[in-house]
Amino acid sequence: MALWTEWWVWMSAALVLATLEVLVPGYIFLGFAMGAGVVGLLILLGLSAQGFALTLVIFAALSLLAYLLMRKFFALEKGQVKIWDTDIND
C-alpha cells in the first residue's frame, strides 16, 4: 500500500502546514492545511481516490475551496480599511 493512501500521512501534513501557518501568518498555508485534513478524513472514512493524481486534484480543490471560504468570511468589507487607534507600545 502506498504511503499517500494512509490517512495519518495527510493528517500529519495538515499539522505541519498549520504549524507553518503560525510561523508565516497571512492565511497562506491554512487553506492547504484544511484541504489535507479533509483528505485525511475522507481516507479515514474509506472514501479514497483510485490514483495519486486524482487524490492531488481532490486535495487542490478542497484547499481552494477552504481558501475562498476563509477569504469570504474573514475579509474586510469592500472598500473598508483597517485603522489602528492605539500603538502597541501604549
Number of C-alpha atoms within 10 A of each C-alpha: 5 6 9 15 19 14 21 16 15 24 21 15 18 24 17 13 21 21 15 15 18 12 9 11 11 9 15 14 21 23 25 25 27 24 26 27 26 21 27 26 17 14 19 16 10 10 11 19 16 9 10 13 10 12 17 15 12 18 22 17 14 21 23 16 16 19 19 13 13 14 13 11 9 10 10 11 10 6 5 8 8 7 6 7 6 7 6 6 4 4
